[in-house]
Amino acid sequence: MFTVHRRVEFRDTDAAGIVHFSAFFPMMESAEHEMLRSLGISVLPKSVDGEDPISWPRVAANCDYQAAAHFEDLLQIDVSVSKIGTSSVSYLFQFSRDGSHVAKGTLTAVCCRLADSGLLKTAIPDDVRKLFEKHL
């Protein structure tokens, strides 16, 4: 499991100072990016030796809300890999505040090559798969 902390900002909230449901999705993406960087995986890599770089477009996202979070709350976001397929990876995000559950979300991303012709789905490289397995 990988853990990040994020302070709720004013822009994340509605008129009542409660985190708007849509704000959880960019928080999940940011936590995913921090986890990828911690593994040495570039979020937007450059081409190496003429090989098209890999990208991870999302194909599914979900968030279940369990309690309200408010402006200036410090949220803990635990990220784990819930499933590794041939060409996809699914993440689980647990949001908590002071040990109390706030929300649970999931993202599924597909491994693609960034070719001149567009995105081409590809198998997850073995070295990347091994890195993901650290967070299963």
A tleap script that builds the chain and sets N, CA, C and O, in Angstrom:
source leaprc.protein.ff14SB
mol = sequence {
  NMET PHE THR VAL HIE ARG ARG VAL GLU PHE
  ARG ASP THR ASP ALA ALA GLY ILE VAL HIE
  PHE SER ALA PHE PHE PRO MET MET GLU SER
  ALA GLU HIE GLU MET LEU ARG SER LEU GLY
  ILE SER VAL LEU PRO LYS SER VAL ASP GLY
  GLU ASP PRO ILE SER TRP PRO ARG VAL ALA
  ALA ASN CYS ASP TYR GLN ALA ALA ALA HIE
  PHE GLU ASP LEU LEU GLN ILE ASP VAL SER
  VAL SER LYS ILE GLY THR SER SER VAL SER
  TYR LEU PHE GLN PHE SER ARG ASP GLY SER
  HIE VAL ALA LYS GLY THR LEU THR ALA VAL
  CYS CYS ARG LEU ALA ASP SER GLY LEU LEU
  LYS THR ALA ILE PRO ASP ASP VAL ARG LYS
  LEU PHE GLU LYS HIE CLEU
}
set mol.1.N position { 0.849 -1.176 0.000 }
set mol.1.CA position { 0.000 0.000 0.000 }
set mol.1.C position { 0.891 1.235 0.000 }
set mol.1.O position { 1.965 1.243 0.601 }
set mol.2.N position { 0.433 2.264 -0.676 }
set mol.2.CA position { 1.121 3.536 -0.768 }
set mol.2.C position { 0.199 4.594 -0.148 }
set mol.2.O position { -1.006 4.590 -0.401 }
set mol.3.N position { 0.754 5.483 0.648 }
set mol.3.CA position { -0.064 6.479 1.353 }
set mol.3.C position { 0.398 7.894 1.045 }
set mol.3.O position { 1.593 8.187 1.050 }
set mol.4.N position { -0.567 8.764 0.778 }
set mol.4.CA position { -0.309 10.198 0.630 }
set mol.4.C position { -1.282 10.949 1.527 }
set mol.4.O position { -2.320 10.418 1.921 }
set mol.5.N position { -0.938 12.175 1.839 }
set mol.5.CA position { -1.823 13.046 2.615 }
set mol.5.C position { -2.130 14.279 1.780 }
set mol.5.O position { -1.276 14.793 1.058 }
set mol.6.N position { -3.362 14.736 1.895 }
set mol.6.CA position { -3.770 15.919 1.142 }
set mol.6.C position { -4.719 16.757 1.976 }
set mol.6.O position { -5.705 16.265 2.525 }
set mol.7.N position { -4.396 18.023 2.052 }
set mol.7.CA position { -5.253 18.983 2.751 }
set mol.7.C position { -6.373 19.411 1.792 }
set mol.7.O position { -6.111 19.747 0.638 }
set mol.8.N position { -7.618 19.395 2.276 }
set mol.8.CA position { -8.747 19.831 1.457 }
set mol.8.C position { -8.625 21.336 1.243 }
set mol.8.O position { -8.517 22.113 2.191 }
set mol.9.N position { -8.647 21.717 -0.018 }
set mol.9.CA position { -8.540 23.127 -0.378 }
set mol.9.C position { -9.927 23.719 -0.623 }
set mol.9.O position { -10.893 22.991 -0.853 }
set mol.10.N position { -10.010 25.040 -0.570 }
set mol.10.CA position { -11.283 25.726 -0.770 }
set mol.10.C position { -11.909 25.341 -2.107 }
set mol.10.O position { -13.123 25.159 -2.195 }
set mol.11.N position { -11.091 25.217 -3.138 }
set mol.11.CA position { -11.601 24.874 -4.478 }
set mol.11.C position { -12.231 23.482 -4.525 }
set mol.11.O position { -12.975 23.181 -5.459 }
set mol.12.N position { -11.950 22.629 -3.543 }
set mol.12.CA position { -12.504 21.269 -3.497 }
set mol.12.C position { -13.923 21.234 -2.940 }
set mol.12.O position { -14.596 20.206 -3.013 }
set mol.13.N position { -14.380 22.356 -2.384 }
set mol.13.CA position { -15.619 22.332 -1.601 }
set mol.13.C position { -16.786 23.017 -2.304 }
set mol.13.O position { -16.619 23.768 -3.264 }
set mol.14.N position { -17.970 22.723 -1.784 }
set mol.14.CA position { -19.183 23.393 -2.252 }
set mol.14.C position { -19.467 24.590 -1.347 }
set mol.14.O position { -18.634 24.950 -0.515 }
set mol.15.N position { -20.619 25.196 -1.502 }
set mol.15.CA position { -20.959 26.404 -0.733 }
set mol.15.C position { -21.055 26.140 0.765 }
set mol.15.O position { -20.957 27.076 1.558 }
set mol.16.N position { -21.245 24.885 1.169 }
set mol.16.CA position { -21.332 24.536 2.589 }
set mol.16.C position { -19.966 24.166 3.176 }
set mol.16.O position { -19.870 23.820 4.354 }
set mol.17.N position { -18.907 24.240 2.355 }
set mol.17.CA position { -17.576 23.885 2.840 }
set mol.17.C position { -17.318 22.383 2.879 }
set mol.17.O position { -16.341 21.930 3.475 }
set mol.18.N position { -18.197 21.615 2.242 }
set mol.18.CA position { -18.055 20.157 2.181 }
set mol.18.C position { -17.416 19.801 0.835 }
set mol.18.O position { -17.728 20.407 -0.190 }
set mol.19.N position { -16.522 18.816 0.854 }
set mol.19.CA position { -15.862 18.418 -0.384 }
set mol.19.C position { -16.909 17.963 -1.400 }
set mol.19.O position { -17.729 17.087 -1.123 }
set mol.20.N position { -16.863 18.578 -2.578 }
set mol.20.CA position { -17.777 18.224 -3.665 }
set mol.20.C position { -17.399 16.841 -4.180 }
set mol.20.O position { -16.217 16.506 -4.262 }
set mol.21.N position { -18.396 16.044 -4.524 }
set mol.21.CA position { -18.136 14.657 -4.946 }
set mol.21.C position { -17.106 14.592 -6.078 }
set mol.21.O position { -16.284 13.676 -6.110 }
set mol.22.N position { -17.140 15.540 -6.993 }
set mol.22.CA position { -16.244 15.495 -8.148 }
set mol.22.C position { -14.780 15.717 -7.774 }
set mol.22.O position { -13.891 15.337 -8.536 }
set mol.23.N position { -14.510 16.322 -6.617 }
set mol.23.CA position { -13.133 16.617 -6.210 }
set mol.23.C position { -12.353 15.360 -5.852 }
set mol.23.O position { -11.122 15.379 -5.867 }
set mol.24.N position { -13.040 14.272 -5.530 }
set mol.24.CA position { -12.338 13.045 -5.166 }
set mol.24.C position { -11.602 12.431 -6.360 }
set mol.24.O position { -10.580 11.768 -6.179 }
set mol.25.N position { -12.108 12.643 -7.571 }
set mol.25.CA position { -11.488 12.040 -8.747 }
set mol.25.C position { -10.101 12.624 -9.047 }
set mol.25.O position { -9.174 11.850 -9.287 }
set mol.26.N position { -9.915 13.943 -9.044 }
set mol.26.CA position { -8.550 14.456 -9.214 }
set mol.26.C position { -7.629 14.075 -8.053 }
set mol.26.O position { -6.424 13.919 -8.249 }
set mol.27.N position { -8.187 13.922 -6.838 }
set mol.27.CA position { -7.361 13.473 -5.711 }
set mol.27.C position { -6.870 12.047 -5.951 }
set mol.27.O position { -5.719 11.726 -5.654 }
set mol.28.N position { -7.745 11.188 -6.490 }
set mol.28.CA position { -7.327 9.816 -6.790 }
set mol.28.C position { -6.242 9.819 -7.858 }
set mol.28.O position { -5.252 9.097 -7.743 }
set mol.29.N position { -6.424 10.627 -8.894 }
set mol.29.CA position { -5.431 10.684 -9.959 }
set mol.29.C position { -4.093 11.197 -9.440 }
set mol.29.O position { -3.041 10.672 -9.804 }
set mol.30.N position { -4.129 12.200 -8.610 }
set mol.30.CA position { -2.892 12.743 -8.033 }
set mol.30.C position { -2.189 11.705 -7.161 }
set mol.30.O position { -0.967 11.565 -7.225 }
set mol.31.N position { -2.954 10.977 -6.346 }
set mol.31.CA position { -2.373 9.929 -5.498 }
set mol.31.C position { -1.789 8.810 -6.356 }
set mol.31.O position { -0.723 8.278 -6.047 }
set mol.32.N position { -2.486 8.456 -7.430 }
set mol.32.CA position { -1.952 7.442 -8.354 }
set mol.32.C position { -0.628 7.914 -8.945 }
set mol.32.O position { 0.335 7.149 -9.003 }
set mol.33.N position { -0.577 9.165 -9.382 }
set mol.33.CA position { 0.657 9.697 -9.972 }
set mol.33.C position { 1.804 9.683 -8.964 }
set mol.33.O position { 2.937 9.362 -9.325 }
set mol.34.N position { 1.525 10.026 -7.713 }
set mol.34.CA position { 2.574 9.986 -6.696 }
set mol.34.C position { 3.072 8.560 -6.484 }
set mol.34.O position { 4.270 8.335 -6.315 }
set mol.35.N position { 2.148 7.595 -6.494 }
set mol.35.CA position { 2.555 6.206 -6.345 }
set mol.35.C position { 3.413 5.767 -7.534 }
set mol.35.O position { 4.444 5.121 -7.348 }
set mol.36.N position { 2.990 6.117 -8.755 }
set mol.36.CA position { 3.767 5.751 -9.934 }
set mol.36.C position { 5.172 6.343 -9.865 }
set mol.36.O position { 6.155 5.652 -10.131 }
set mol.37.N position { 5.265 7.627 -9.507 }
set mol.37.CA position { 6.590 8.261 -9.392 }
set mol.37.C position { 7.434 7.564 -8.336 }
set mol.37.O position { 8.642 7.413 -8.516 }
set mol.38.N position { 6.811 7.131 -7.224 }
set mol.38.CA position { 7.573 6.449 -6.163 }
set mol.38.C position { 8.152 5.126 -6.666 }
set mol.38.O position { 9.151 4.637 -6.137 }
set mol.39.N position { 7.516 4.550 -7.696 }
set mol.39.CA position { 7.995 3.299 -8.285 }
set mol.39.C position { 8.992 3.546 -9.420 }
set mol.39.O position { 9.557 2.605 -9.978 }
set mol.40.N position { 9.198 4.820 -9.755 }
set mol.40.CA position { 10.099 5.142 -10.857 }
set mol.40.C position { 9.425 5.080 -12.219 }
set mol.40.O position { 10.098 5.016 -13.248 }
set mol.41.N position { 8.085 5.099 -12.227 }
set mol.41.CA position { 7.329 5.064 -13.482 }
set mol.41.C position { 6.917 6.488 -13.829 }
set mol.41.O position { 6.232 7.150 -13.051 }
set mol.42.N position { 7.333 6.952 -14.989 }
set mol.42.CA position { 6.983 8.297 -15.429 }
set mol.42.C position { 5.516 8.339 -15.831 }
set mol.42.O position { 5.015 7.424 -16.483 }
set mol.43.N position { 4.842 9.394 -15.443 }
set mol.43.CA position { 3.434 9.557 -15.789 }
set mol.43.C position { 3.288 9.828 -17.290 }
set mol.43.O position { 2.329 9.369 -17.912 }
set mol.44.N position { 4.221 10.559 -17.865 }
set mol.44.CA position { 4.213 10.839 -19.298 }
set mol.44.C position { 5.643 10.703 -19.820 }
set mol.44.O position { 6.340 11.698 -20.019 }
set mol.45.N position { 6.071 9.455 -20.040 }
set mol.45.CA position { 7.463 9.216 -20.434 }
set mol.45.C position { 7.751 9.657 -21.862 }
set mol.45.O position { 6.844 9.834 -22.675 }
set mol.46.N position { 9.021 9.827 -22.138 }
set mol.46.CA position { 9.483 10.152 -23.479 }
set mol.46.C position { 9.844 8.856 -24.197 }
set mol.46.O position { 10.044 7.819 -23.564 }
set mol.47.N position { 9.925 8.925 -25.507 }
set mol.47.CA position { 10.328 7.781 -26.309 }
set mol.47.C position { 11.763 7.393 -25.977 }
set mol.47.O position { 12.627 8.259 -25.836 }
set mol.48.N position { 12.020 6.086 -25.851 }
set mol.48.CA position { 13.357 5.575 -25.567 }
set mol.48.C position { 13.747 4.602 -26.681 }
set mol.48.O position { 13.008 3.668 -26.992 }
set mol.49.N position { 14.895 4.830 -27.263 }
set mol.49.CA position { 15.409 3.954 -28.329 }
set mol.49.C position { 14.389 3.742 -29.442 }
set mol.49.O position { 14.281 2.644 -29.989 }
set mol.50.N position { 13.645 4.788 -29.776 }
set mol.50.CA position { 12.675 4.715 -30.861 }
set mol.50.C position { 11.392 3.983 -30.527 }
set mol.50.O position { 10.508 3.868 -31.376 }
set mol.51.N position { 11.275 3.484 -29.300 }
set mol.51.CA position { 10.059 2.778 -28.893 }
set mol.51.C position { 9.041 3.783 -28.383 }
set mol.51.O position { 9.378 4.689 -27.621 }
set mol.52.N position { 7.791 3.617 -28.809 }
set mol.52.CA position { 6.734 4.525 -28.375 }
set mol.52.C position { 6.575 4.464 -26.855 }
set mol.52.O position { 6.604 3.378 -26.276 }
set mol.53.N position { 6.407 5.626 -26.200 }
set mol.53.CA position { 6.226 5.623 -24.746 }
set mol.53.C position { 4.880 5.028 -24.341 }
set mol.53.O position { 3.946 4.947 -25.139 }
set mol.54.N position { 4.811 4.614 -23.073 }
set mol.54.CA position { 3.592 4.019 -22.518 }
set mol.54.C position { 2.785 5.095 -21.795 }
set mol.54.O position { 3.341 5.962 -21.121 }
set mol.55.N position { 1.481 5.022 -21.947 }
set mol.55.CA position { 0.548 5.900 -21.242 }
set mol.55.C position { -0.521 5.031 -20.585 }
set mol.55.O position { -0.668 3.855 -20.920 }
set mol.56.N position { -1.263 5.614 -19.653 }
set mol.56.CA position { -2.251 4.850 -18.875 }
set mol.56.C position { -3.616 5.538 -18.879 }
set mol.56.O position { -4.030 6.039 -17.835 }
set mol.57.N position { -4.335 5.584 -20.007 }
set mol.57.CA position { -5.665 6.202 -19.991 }
set mol.57.C position { -6.639 5.409 -19.117 }
set mol.57.O position { -6.559 4.183 -19.029 }
set mol.58.N position { -7.548 6.122 -18.480 }
set mol.58.CA position { -8.534 5.491 -17.601 }
set mol.58.C position { -9.695 4.956 -18.420 }
set mol.58.O position { -10.117 5.575 -19.397 }
set mol.59.N position { -10.203 3.811 -18.017 }
set mol.59.CA position { -11.373 3.243 -18.672 }
set mol.59.C position { -12.544 3.092 -17.700 }
set mol.59.O position { -13.671 2.830 -18.121 }
set mol.60.N position { -12.279 3.257 -16.404 }
set mol.60.CA position { -13.351 3.185 -15.401 }
set mol.60.C position { -12.921 3.954 -14.155 }
set mol.60.O position { -11.749 3.950 -13.776 }
set mol.61.N position { -13.885 4.606 -13.532 }
set mol.61.CA position { -13.640 5.322 -12.277 }
set mol.61.C position { -14.918 5.300 -11.456 }
set mol.61.O position { -16.022 5.422 -11.988 }
set mol.62.N position { -14.745 5.141 -10.139 }
set mol.62.CA position { -15.891 5.052 -9.242 }
set mol.62.C position { -15.489 5.600 -7.881 }
set mol.62.O position { -14.330 5.499 -7.480 }
set mol.63.N position { -16.446 6.176 -7.177 }
set mol.63.CA position { -16.179 6.622 -5.817 }
set mol.63.C position { -17.452 6.481 -4.988 }
set mol.63.O position { -18.521 6.947 -5.380 }
set mol.64.N position { -17.315 5.826 -3.831 }
set mol.64.CA position { -18.409 5.682 -2.878 }
set mol.64.C position { -18.104 6.568 -1.682 }
set mol.64.O position { -17.009 6.516 -1.122 }
set mol.65.N position { -19.071 7.373 -1.299 }
set mol.65.CA position { -18.873 8.357 -0.237 }
set mol.65.C position { -19.460 7.827 1.060 }
set mol.65.O position { -20.602 7.369 1.098 }
set mol.66.N position { -18.662 7.894 2.126 }
set mol.66.CA position { -19.079 7.314 3.401 }
set mol.66.C position { -19.287 8.352 4.491 }
set mol.66.O position { -20.022 8.115 5.450 }
set mol.67.N position { -18.635 9.514 4.343 }
set mol.67.CA position { -18.779 10.598 5.322 }
set mol.67.C position { -18.325 11.886 4.664 }
set mol.67.O position { -17.562 11.866 3.698 }
set mol.68.N position { -18.792 12.991 5.186 }
set mol.68.CA position { -18.405 14.286 4.623 }
set mol.68.C position { -16.976 14.644 5.024 }
set mol.68.O position { -16.539 14.370 6.142 }
set mol.69.N position { -16.271 15.253 4.097 }
set mol.69.CA position { -14.970 15.867 4.377 }
set mol.69.C position { -15.155 17.365 4.174 }
set mol.69.O position { -15.957 17.792 3.344 }
set mol.70.N position { -14.412 18.156 4.934 }
set mol.70.CA position { -14.611 19.604 4.947 }
set mol.70.C position { -13.337 20.362 4.616 }
set mol.70.O position { -12.232 19.823 4.664 }
set mol.71.N position { -13.528 21.615 4.282 }
set mol.71.CA position { -12.415 22.530 4.013 }
set mol.71.C position { -11.384 22.440 5.142 }
set mol.71.O position { -11.723 22.506 6.323 }
set mol.72.N position { -10.130 22.290 4.750 }
set mol.72.CA position { -8.952 22.212 5.609 }
set mol.72.C position { -8.775 20.881 6.334 }
set mol.72.O position { -7.824 20.732 7.100 }
set mol.73.N position { -9.666 19.906 6.116 }
set mol.73.CA position { -9.410 18.567 6.660 }
set mol.73.C position { -8.139 18.014 6.024 }
set mol.73.O position { -7.847 18.284 4.859 }
set mol.74.N position { -7.397 17.247 6.794 }
set mol.74.CA position { -6.240 16.531 6.253 }
set mol.74.C position { -6.681 15.100 5.970 }
set mol.74.O position { -6.999 14.342 6.886 }
set mol.75.N position { -6.696 14.747 4.701 }
set mol.75.CA position { -7.129 13.414 4.301 }
set mol.75.C position { -5.918 12.512 4.085 }
set mol.75.O position { -4.899 12.933 3.537 }
set mol.76.N position { -6.047 11.288 4.519 }
set mol.76.CA position { -5.063 10.262 4.204 }
set mol.76.C position { -5.652 9.453 3.055 }
set mol.76.O position { -6.804 9.024 3.111 }
set mol.77.N position { -4.856 9.251 2.019 }
set mol.77.CA position { -5.304 8.478 0.866 }
set mol.77.C position { -4.369 7.286 0.727 }
set mol.77.O position { -3.187 7.438 0.418 }
set mol.78.N position { -4.919 6.095 0.962 }
set mol.78.CA position { -4.165 4.848 0.816 }
set mol.78.C position { -4.462 4.291 -0.571 }
set mol.78.O position { -5.621 4.122 -0.951 }
set mol.79.N position { -3.402 4.009 -1.318 }
set mol.79.CA position { -3.527 3.498 -2.681 }
set mol.79.C position { -2.972 2.084 -2.719 }
set mol.79.O position { -1.869 1.828 -2.235 }
set mol.80.N position { -3.733 1.177 -3.289 }
set mol.80.CA position { -3.227 -0.175 -3.511 }
set mol.80.C position { -3.654 -0.628 -4.901 }
set mol.80.O position { -4.614 -0.113 -5.474 }
set mol.81.N position { -2.927 -1.591 -5.423 }
set mol.81.CA position { -3.281 -2.206 -6.702 }
set mol.81.C position { -4.211 -3.363 -6.371 }
set mol.81.O position { -3.835 -4.277 -5.638 }
set mol.82.N position { -5.417 -3.325 -6.908 }
set mol.82.CA position { -6.382 -4.385 -6.604 }
set mol.82.C position { -6.368 -5.505 -7.642 }
set mol.82.O position { -6.757 -6.635 -7.347 }
set mol.83.N position { -5.915 -5.187 -8.868 }
set mol.83.CA position { -5.885 -6.212 -9.915 }
set mol.83.C position { -4.919 -5.780 -11.007 }
set mol.83.O position { -4.862 -4.612 -11.392 }
set mol.84.N position { -4.160 -6.758 -11.495 }
set mol.84.CA position { -3.300 -6.527 -12.653 }
set mol.84.C position { -3.729 -7.517 -13.723 }
set mol.84.O position { -3.622 -8.730 -13.543 }
set mol.85.N position { -4.213 -6.989 -14.836 }
set mol.85.CA position { -4.592 -7.838 -15.956 }
set mol.85.C position { -3.458 -7.907 -16.972 }
set mol.85.O position { -2.331 -7.505 -16.683 }
set mol.86.N position { -3.753 -8.405 -18.133 }
set mol.86.CA position { -2.753 -8.479 -19.196 }
set mol.86.C position { -2.331 -7.083 -19.642 }
set mol.86.O position { -1.147 -6.811 -19.842 }
set mol.87.N position { -3.323 -6.199 -19.797 }
set mol.87.CA position { -3.029 -4.843 -20.265 }
set mol.87.C position { -3.655 -3.757 -19.386 }
set mol.87.O position { -3.608 -2.578 -19.737 }
set mol.88.N position { -4.234 -4.137 -18.260 }
set mol.88.CA position { -4.870 -3.129 -17.406 }
set mol.88.C position { -4.437 -3.292 -15.953 }
set mol.88.O position { -3.995 -4.357 -15.522 }
set mol.89.N position { -4.582 -2.192 -15.221 }
set mol.89.CA position { -4.303 -2.200 -13.787 }
set mol.89.C position { -5.457 -1.474 -13.101 }
set mol.89.O position { -5.922 -0.437 -13.574 }
set mol.90.N position { -5.910 -2.030 -11.982 }
set mol.90.CA position { -6.982 -1.412 -11.202 }
set mol.90.C position { -6.441 -1.028 -9.838 }
set mol.90.O position { -5.700 -1.783 -9.208 }
set mol.91.N position { -6.825 0.154 -9.397 }
set mol.91.CA position { -6.381 0.694 -8.113 }
set mol.91.C position { -7.559 0.827 -7.166 }
set mol.91.O position { -8.695 1.032 -7.593 }
set mol.92.N position { -7.278 0.707 -5.877 }
set mol.92.CA position { -8.244 0.976 -4.822 }
set mol.92.C position { -7.713 2.147 -4.003 }
set mol.92.O position { -6.543 2.165 -3.619 }
set mol.93.N position { -8.570 3.113 -3.740 }
set mol.93.CA position { -8.223 4.302 -2.953 }
set mol.93.C position { -9.108 4.343 -1.718 }
set mol.93.O position { -10.333 4.303 -1.829 }
set mol.94.N position { -8.504 4.421 -0.555 }
set mol.94.CA position { -9.237 4.542 0.709 }
set mol.94.C position { -8.945 5.939 1.274 }
set mol.94.O position { -7.798 6.257 1.586 }
set mol.95.N position { -9.968 6.754 1.402 }
set mol.95.CA position { -9.837 8.089 1.973 }
set mol.95.C position { -10.247 8.038 3.438 }
set mol.95.O position { -11.297 7.489 3.773 }
set mol.96.N position { -9.421 8.607 4.313 }
set mol.96.CA position { -9.787 8.665 5.722 }
set mol.96.C position { -9.336 9.991 6.328 }
set mol.96.O position { -8.467 10.684 5.798 }
set mol.97.N position { -9.954 10.312 7.445 }
set mol.97.CA position { -9.620 11.520 8.214 }
set mol.97.C position { -9.583 11.099 9.674 }
set mol.97.O position { -10.586 10.637 10.218 }
set mol.98.N position { -8.440 11.257 10.300 }
set mol.98.CA position { -8.290 10.888 11.716 }
set mol.98.C position { -8.761 9.454 11.978 }
set mol.98.O position { -9.386 9.178 13.002 }
set mol.99.N position { -8.461 8.558 11.058 }
set mol.99.CA position { -8.811 7.147 11.227 }
set mol.99.C position { -10.234 6.782 10.845 }
set mol.99.O position { -10.593 5.604 10.884 }
set mol.100.N position { -11.056 7.757 10.478 }
set mol.100.CA position { -12.442 7.481 10.073 }
set mol.100.C position { -12.557 7.474 8.556 }
set mol.100.O position { -12.002 8.342 7.881 }
set mol.101.N position { -13.279 6.491 8.019 }
set mol.101.CA position { -13.444 6.384 6.570 }
set mol.101.C position { -14.275 7.546 6.033 }
set mol.101.O position { -15.286 7.936 6.618 }
set mol.102.N position { -13.822 8.085 4.911 }
set mol.102.CA position { -14.523 9.178 4.243 }
set mol.102.C position { -15.064 8.718 2.892 }
set mol.102.O position { -16.213 8.999 2.550 }
set mol.103.N position { -14.230 8.008 2.123 }
set mol.103.CA position { -14.654 7.557 0.793 }
set mol.103.C position { -13.758 6.410 0.344 }
set mol.103.O position { -12.661 6.203 0.862 }
set mol.104.N position { -14.272 5.671 -0.642 }
set mol.104.CA position { -13.506 4.590 -1.255 }
set mol.104.C position { -13.712 4.709 -2.762 }
set mol.104.O position { -14.842 4.804 -3.241 }
set mol.105.N position { -12.606 4.702 -3.496 }
set mol.105.CA position { -12.701 4.843 -4.939 }
set mol.105.C position { -11.887 3.803 -5.675 }
set mol.105.O position { -11.003 3.160 -5.110 }
set mol.106.N position { -12.205 3.652 -6.948 }
set mol.106.CA position { -11.450 2.752 -7.809 }
set mol.106.C position { -11.173 3.440 -9.138 }
set mol.106.O position { -11.961 4.260 -9.608 }
set mol.107.N position { -10.053 3.094 -9.725 }
set mol.107.CA position { -9.696 3.514 -11.080 }
set mol.107.C position { -9.145 2.305 -11.809 }
set mol.107.O position { -8.426 1.496 -11.222 }
set mol.108.N position { -9.472 2.178 -13.071 }
set mol.108.CA position { -8.855 1.172 -13.927 }
set mol.108.C position { -8.245 1.894 -15.111 }
set mol.108.O position { -8.892 2.713 -15.765 }
set mol.109.N position { -6.976 1.574 -15.377 }
set mol.109.CA position { -6.245 2.185 -16.480 }
set mol.109.C position { -5.724 1.086 -17.400 }
set mol.109.O position { -5.428 -0.022 -16.953 }
set mol.110.N position { -5.618 1.402 -18.676 }
set mol.110.CA position { -5.137 0.451 -19.666 }
set mol.110.C position { -3.776 0.902 -20.169 }
set mol.110.O position { -3.561 2.084 -20.441 }
set mol.111.N position { -2.871 -0.039 -20.288 }
set mol.111.CA position { -1.532 0.224 -20.793 }
set mol.111.C position { -1.611 0.432 -22.306 }
set mol.111.O position { -2.081 -0.441 -23.036 }
set mol.112.N position { -1.148 1.592 -22.768 }
set mol.112.CA position { -1.184 1.913 -24.194 }
set mol.112.C position { 0.144 2.506 -24.634 }
set mol.112.O position { 0.829 3.174 -23.859 }
set mol.113.N position { 0.494 2.255 -25.874 }
set mol.113.CA position { 1.632 2.911 -26.497 }
set mol.113.C position { 1.117 4.197 -27.140 }
set mol.113.O position { 0.055 4.212 -27.763 }
set mol.114.N position { 1.888 5.273 -26.980 }
set mol.114.CA position { 1.554 6.553 -27.604 }
set mol.114.C position { 2.199 6.583 -28.987 }
set mol.114.O position { 3.291 7.124 -29.158 }
set mol.115.N position { 1.528 6.007 -29.958 }
set mol.115.CA position { 2.050 5.944 -31.319 }
set mol.115.C position { 1.577 7.163 -32.102 }
set mol.115.O position { 0.638 7.848 -31.694 }
set mol.116.N position { 2.230 7.428 -33.222 }
set mol.116.CA position { 1.814 8.547 -34.077 }
set mol.116.C position { 0.369 8.395 -34.529 }
set mol.116.O position { -0.330 9.384 -34.751 }
set mol.117.N position { -0.075 7.140 -34.665 }
set mol.117.CA position { -1.442 6.881 -35.109 }
set mol.117.C position { -2.466 6.965 -33.978 }
set mol.117.O position { -3.666 6.832 -34.220 }
set mol.118.N position { -2.005 7.184 -32.746 }
set mol.118.CA position { -2.902 7.273 -31.591 }
set mol.118.C position { -2.523 6.270 -30.524 }
set mol.118.O position { -1.423 5.719 -30.540 }
set mol.119.N position { -3.433 6.035 -29.601 }
set mol.119.CA position { -3.188 5.087 -28.519 }
set mol.119.C position { -3.389 3.650 -29.006 }
set mol.119.O position { -4.395 3.324 -29.636 }
set mol.120.N position { -2.406 2.802 -28.697 }
set mol.120.CA position { -2.503 1.389 -29.052 }
set mol.120.C position { -2.368 0.553 -27.786 }
set mol.120.O position { -1.322 0.560 -27.137 }
set mol.121.N position { -3.435 -0.167 -27.438 }
set mol.121.CA position { -3.406 -1.031 -26.252 }
set mol.121.C position { -2.268 -2.032 -26.380 }
set mol.121.O position { -2.029 -2.591 -27.450 }
set mol.122.N position { -1.565 -2.250 -25.257 }
set mol.122.CA position { -0.433 -3.178 -25.255 }
set mol.122.C position { -0.369 -3.897 -23.916 }
set mol.122.O position { -0.947 -3.435 -22.932 }
set mol.123.N position { 0.320 -5.009 -23.876 }
set mol.123.CA position { 0.513 -5.740 -22.623 }
set mol.123.C position { 1.393 -4.921 -21.685 }
set mol.123.O position { 2.296 -4.209 -22.123 }
set mol.124.N position { 1.118 -5.034 -20.401 }
set mol.124.CA position { 1.942 -4.361 -19.399 }
set mol.124.C position { 3.328 -5.009 -19.429 }
set mol.124.O position { 3.439 -6.227 -19.284 }
set mol.125.N position { 4.385 -4.212 -19.614 }
set mol.125.CA position { 5.735 -4.785 -19.611 }
set mol.125.C position { 6.025 -5.492 -18.278 }
set mol.125.O position { 5.566 -5.055 -17.223 }
set mol.126.N position { 6.786 -6.579 -18.340 }
set mol.126.CA position { 7.086 -7.378 -17.150 }
set mol.126.C position { 7.722 -6.563 -16.035 }
set mol.126.O position { 7.394 -6.765 -14.866 }
set mol.127.N position { 8.639 -5.633 -16.374 }
set mol.127.CA position { 9.297 -4.843 -15.332 }
set mol.127.C position { 8.302 -3.929 -14.620 }
set mol.127.O position { 8.410 -3.715 -13.413 }
set mol.128.N position { 7.340 -3.393 -15.359 }
set mol.128.CA position { 6.304 -2.540 -14.765 }
set mol.128.C position { 5.353 -3.399 -13.927 }
set mol.128.O position { 4.951 -2.997 -12.835 }
set mol.129.N position { 5.000 -4.564 -14.433 }
set mol.129.CA position { 4.127 -5.488 -13.694 }
set mol.129.C position { 4.730 -5.805 -12.323 }
set mol.129.O position { 4.022 -5.808 -11.316 }
set mol.130.N position { 6.028 -6.068 -12.288 }
set mol.130.CA position { 6.696 -6.386 -11.020 }
set mol.130.C position { 6.627 -5.219 -10.048 }
set mol.130.O position { 6.490 -5.417 -8.841 }
set mol.131.N position { 6.722 -3.995 -10.576 }
set mol.131.CA position { 6.604 -2.816 -9.713 }
set mol.131.C position { 5.197 -2.704 -9.133 }
set mol.131.O position { 5.034 -2.417 -7.947 }
set mol.132.N position { 4.185 -2.931 -9.965 }
set mol.132.CA position { 2.794 -2.880 -9.489 }
set mol.132.C position { 2.545 -3.944 -8.420 }
set mol.132.O position { 1.810 -3.705 -7.462 }
set mol.133.N position { 3.148 -5.094 -8.583 }
set mol.133.CA position { 2.932 -6.193 -7.621 }
set mol.133.C position { 3.371 -5.826 -6.218 }
set mol.133.O position { 2.921 -6.453 -5.259 }
set mol.134.N position { 4.239 -4.829 -6.062 }
set mol.134.CA position { 4.656 -4.369 -4.734 }
set mol.134.C position { 3.485 -3.789 -3.944 }
set mol.134.O position { 3.528 -3.736 -2.715 }
set mol.135.N position { 2.437 -3.352 -4.652 }
set mol.135.CA position { 1.299 -2.706 -3.989 }
set mol.135.C position { 0.007 -3.524 -4.085 }
set mol.135.O position { -1.085 -3.000 -3.860 }
set mol.136.N position { 0.141 -4.817 -4.420 }
set mol.136.CA position { -1.039 -5.692 -4.446 }
set mol.136.C position { -1.545 -5.958 -3.042 }
set mol.136.O position { -2.531 -6.674 -2.867 }
savepdb mol mol.pdb
quit
